[in-house]
Amino acid sequence: MTEILGSGNYRPIQVPYTTIAAETDECNIALYTSGKCLVQGRGARDFVQFVLEPKVLAQVGVGYEETLNPEQYEPHIGVDESGKGDYFGPLVIAAAYTDKALARQMLAIGVRDSKNISSDKRIFELGRQIRKMLDKRFSIVAIGANAYNRLYEKMKNVNLILAWGHARAIENILPAVPNCQRAISDQFGRKELIQKALMGKGRKIELQQRHKAESDVAVAAASILAREAFLNGMRGMQEKFHQRLPKGASAQVIEAARQLVGKNGPDILVQAAKCHFKTTEVVLGKGGLTRLGLHAAAKKRIAEISQPDQ
């Protein structure tokens, strides 16, 4: 890459943290010290297809996606979740259906794993387009904090909650795509967990679990829909509690939780957070409380809830 960009019609440009960076009239190319190569501009596809792949990578991909990965273009359901690692907010599982035509449309608008999309605005843009494209061929299972804590109190295992949510998302989408025979999800536990949670119709479907399943366009679409719903859930909670609630489980999250507890009392966490996180102990410990101390109030609150949050 250094040899190619150092010759011909490539003009050197300065980009921080790169080994080399250059531009043409059609695109910019930056090779970072981390090994990542970023190609941007209207000529990016041509650069990848006619320079990067044949001359640097010695392999083909762009323009041959259907030949190299035909399964991605066959009818199937993709399932993914958002919010699992976030202390505040819901756990959301989404399922999305694709076939050849839908897969092509999704790839054309830039559908990819939501973890590779840093802009919330872009998540909302893609989410709207995907929902319009799919009509009724998607489903979303949003498990709010109250319901999540109730389920965890019963199941004592996050993977069991995920399996339950994945199974419901698959079951919910099947009436719209009754002939679909395959579903793909990321590997988070034994496949049997989801299969056991599936009901009659769902048990007839072939379930595949893969590492990095988000590379499949249906799973990527589901990841965007799940993230969109998670962000909407966080927005609603912030309006409800009149307070900013950061994503993740950082020091900022701990400080926000302490502020929330200071204003509303410790049992507010049952309505706002995933209480089994160690973050709860850190937050409550400062006031001489423990996670076990919260559980007495939490159990009473959880017992009052009969249905998961929608």
C-alpha positions in Angstrom: 0.0 0.0 0.0 2.9 2.4 0.8 4.5 1.7 -2.5 1.2 2.3 -4.4 0.2 5.5 -2.6 3.8 6.8 -3.0 3.6 6.7 -6.8 1.3 7.5 -9.7 -1.5 10.1 -9.3 -1.8 9.9 -5.5 -1.2 13.1 -3.6 0.1 12.9 0.0 -2.1 14.3 2.7 -1.6 14.6 6.5 -3.9 12.4 8.6 -3.0 11.8 12.3 -2.0 8.2 13.3 -1.4 7.0 9.8 1.5 5.2 8.2 0.6 6.9 4.9 -2.4 8.8 3.6 -3.1 10.1 0.1 -5.9 11.5 -2.1 -7.1 11.5 -5.7 -9.8 13.5 -7.4 -12.2 10.6 -6.5 -11.3 9.4 -3.0 -9.1 9.6 0.1 -7.1 6.7 1.4 -5.6 6.5 4.9 -3.6 3.5 6.2 -3.5 3.8 10.0 -0.7 2.5 12.3 -3.3 0.1 13.8 -3.5 -1.6 10.4 -7.0 -0.2 9.6 -7.4 1.1 6.0 -10.1 3.8 5.5 -11.2 4.6 1.9 -13.7 7.4 1.5 -15.3 9.3 -1.5 -17.3 8.5 -4.6 -14.4 6.6 -6.0 -13.9 4.4 -2.9 -15.6 1.3 -4.5 -13.4 1.5 -7.6 -10.2 1.8 -5.5 -11.1 -1.2 -3.4 -12.2 -3.3 -6.4 -9.4 -2.5 -8.8 -6.4 -1.5 -6.5 -6.7 -2.7 -2.9 -8.1 -6.2 -3.5 -6.0 -7.3 -6.5 -2.8 -5.5 -5.8 -2.6 -5.5 -1.9 -4.9 -8.1 -0.5 -4.7 -10.6 -3.4 -8.4 -11.5 -3.0 -11.7 -10.4 -4.3 -14.8 -9.3 -2.4 -16.4 -6.1 -3.7 -18.7 -7.0 -6.6 -18.6 -10.7 -5.8 -20.6 -10.7 -2.6 -23.3 -13.0 -3.8 -20.8 -15.5 -5.2 -18.7 -15.5 -2.0 -21.5 -15.5 0.5 -24.6 -16.9 -1.2 -26.3 -17.8 2.1 -26.6 -14.2 3.0 -29.0 -13.7 0.1 -31.2 -16.6 0.8 -34.4 -16.1 2.9 -33.7 -16.1 6.6 -34.2 -14.2 9.9 -31.4 -12.4 11.7 -31.6 -11.8 15.5 -29.5 -9.5 17.7 -29.7 -7.5 20.9 -28.7 -4.1 22.4 -28.4 -2.9 25.9 -26.9 -6.1 27.4 -23.8 -4.2 28.7 -25.6 -1.0 29.6 -26.4 -0.5 33.3 -29.3 1.9 32.5 -32.1 1.2 30.1 -33.8 -1.8 28.5 -32.5 -4.9 27.0 -33.8 -5.1 23.4 -33.8 -8.0 21.1 -34.8 -7.5 17.5 -35.4 -9.9 14.6 -35.3 -8.9 10.9 -36.1 -10.9 7.8 -34.1 -10.7 4.5 -34.2 -12.4 1.1 -32.1 -11.6 -2.0 -34.0 -8.4 -2.9 -34.0 -7.1 0.7 -30.4 -8.0 1.3 -29.3 -6.0 -1.8 -31.4 -3.0 -0.7 -30.0 -3.1 2.8 -26.4 -3.4 1.6 -27.0 -0.5 -0.8 -28.1 1.9 2.0 -25.1 0.9 4.2 -26.6 -1.6 6.7 -23.9 -3.0 8.9 -23.3 -4.0 12.5 -24.7 -1.2 14.8 -21.5 -1.4 16.9 -19.6 0.0 13.9 -22.0 2.9 13.6 -20.9 5.6 16.1 -23.6 8.2 15.3 -27.0 7.8 17.0 -28.4 10.0 14.3 -27.3 7.4 11.7 -28.8 4.6 13.7 -32.2 6.4 13.6 -31.9 7.1 9.9 -31.1 3.5 9.1 -33.7 2.2 11.5 -36.5 4.2 9.8 -35.4 2.9 6.4 -35.2 -0.7 7.5 -38.6 -0.6 9.2 -40.2 0.9 6.1 -38.4 -1.7 3.9 -39.5 -4.6 6.0 -43.1 -3.5 6.8 -44.3 -6.3 9.2 -41.2 -8.6 8.6 -39.4 -7.6 11.8 -40.1 -7.8 15.5 -38.8 -6.1 18.6 -38.8 -7.4 22.1 -38.0 -4.6 24.6 -37.4 -5.7 28.2 -37.6 -2.6 30.4 -35.7 -2.4 33.7 -38.6 -3.5 35.8 -39.3 -6.6 33.7 -35.6 -7.3 33.3 -35.1 -7.4 37.1 -38.1 -9.6 37.5 -36.8 -12.0 34.9 -33.3 -12.0 36.4 -34.8 -12.6 39.9 -36.5 -15.7 38.4 -33.8 -17.0 36.0 -30.5 -15.8 37.7 -28.8 -15.9 34.3 -28.4 -13.3 31.6 -28.1 -15.9 28.9 -31.4 -17.4 29.8 -33.0 -13.9 29.5 -31.3 -13.5 26.1 -32.5 -16.9 25.0 -36.1 -16.1 26.0 -35.9 -12.7 24.2 -34.4 -14.3 21.0 -37.1 -16.9 21.0 -39.9 -14.4 21.4 -38.5 -12.2 18.6 -38.3 -15.2 16.2 -41.8 -16.4 17.1 -43.3 -12.9 16.7 -41.9 -12.5 13.1 -42.9 -15.9 11.8 -46.6 -15.1 11.0 -45.3 -12.5 8.5 -42.8 -14.9 6.9 -44.4 -18.4 7.5 -42.2 -20.1 4.9 -38.9 -18.9 6.4 -36.9 -21.9 7.5 -33.7 -20.4 9.0 -32.7 -18.0 11.7 -29.2 -16.7 12.6 -28.0 -15.1 15.9 -24.7 -14.3 17.5 -23.2 -17.0 19.8 -23.9 -16.1 23.4 -24.6 -19.5 25.0 -25.7 -23.0 24.1 -28.0 -23.1 21.1 -30.3 -25.4 23.1 -31.2 -22.4 25.3 -33.0 -20.7 22.5 -34.5 -23.9 21.1 -35.9 -24.8 24.5 -37.5 -21.3 24.8 -39.1 -21.5 21.3 -42.7 -22.5 21.1 -44.5 -24.7 18.4 -43.9 -22.7 15.2 -40.4 -21.6 16.2 -39.2 -25.2 16.9 -39.6 -26.0 13.2 -37.0 -23.4 12.2 -33.3 -24.2 11.7 -31.4 -22.1 14.3 -27.8 -21.1 13.6 -25.5 -19.4 16.1 -22.2 -17.9 14.9 -19.4 -15.8 16.2 -19.5 -12.3 14.7 -22.9 -13.1 13.2 -23.4 -9.3 12.7 -21.5 -9.8 9.4 -24.7 -11.3 8.1 -26.9 -8.5 6.7 -30.1 -9.8 8.4 -28.4 -9.9 11.8 -26.9 -6.4 11.1 -30.3 -5.1 10.3 -31.6 -6.6 13.6 -28.7 -5.0 15.5 -29.7 -1.6 14.1 -33.4 -2.0 15.0 -32.4 -3.2 18.5 -30.1 -0.3 19.0 -32.7 2.2 17.7 -35.2 0.8 20.2 -32.6 0.9 23.0 -31.8 4.6 22.3 -35.5 5.4 22.3 -35.9 3.6 25.6 -33.0 5.6 27.1 -34.5 8.8 25.8 -37.8 8.0 27.5 -36.2 7.2 30.8 -34.2 10.5 30.8 -37.4 12.4 30.3 -39.1 10.4 33.0 -36.4 11.0 35.6 -35.4 14.4 34.4 -31.7 13.4 34.3 -29.1 12.4 31.8 -28.4 8.7 32.0 -25.1 7.7 30.2 -24.8 4.5 28.2 -22.5 1.7 29.3 -21.2 1.0 32.8 -18.5 3.7 33.3 -17.6 6.1 36.1 -20.1 8.5 34.6 -22.8 5.9 34.9 -22.0 5.3 38.6 -22.1 9.1 39.3 -25.5 9.4 37.4 -26.9 6.4 39.4 -25.8 8.0 42.7 -27.6 11.2 41.7 -30.7 9.2 40.8 -30.6 7.4 44.2 -30.0 10.6 46.0 -33.1 12.2 44.6 -35.4 9.1 44.6 -34.1 6.5 47.1 -32.3 3.3 46.3 -35.3 1.3 45.1 -35.5 3.6 42.0 -32.7 1.5 40.5 -35.2 -1.3 40.0 -37.1 1.0 37.6 -34.0 2.3 35.9 -31.1 -0.2 35.9 -30.1 -3.8 35.6 -29.7 -4.3 39.3 -27.5 -7.5 39.2 -24.6 -5.4 37.7 -21.8 -4.9 40.2 -22.3 -1.2 39.5 -25.3 -1.5 41.9 -23.0 -2.5 44.7 -20.6 0.4 44.0 -23.5 2.9 43.9 -25.2 1.7 47.1 -22.0 0.9 49.0 -21.2 4.6 49.3 -24.2 5.2 51.4 -23.6 2.2 53.6 -26.0 0.1 51.6 -25.5 -3.2 49.8 -27.0 -4.9 46.8 -28.7 -7.3 49.2 -30.3 -4.3 51.0 -31.8 -3.2 47.7 -33.2 -6.6 47.0 -35.8 -6.5 49.8 -37.4 -3.4 48.2 -36.7 -4.7 44.7 -38.5 -8.0 45.3 -41.6 -6.2 46.6 -41.5 -3.9 43.5 -40.9 -6.8 41.1 -43.8 -8.8 42.7 -46.2 -6.0 41.6 -45.2 -6.4 38.0 -47.1 -9.0 36.0 -46.1 -8.2 32.4 -42.7 -7.1 30.8 -42.4 -3.5 29.8 -43.4 -2.8 26.2 
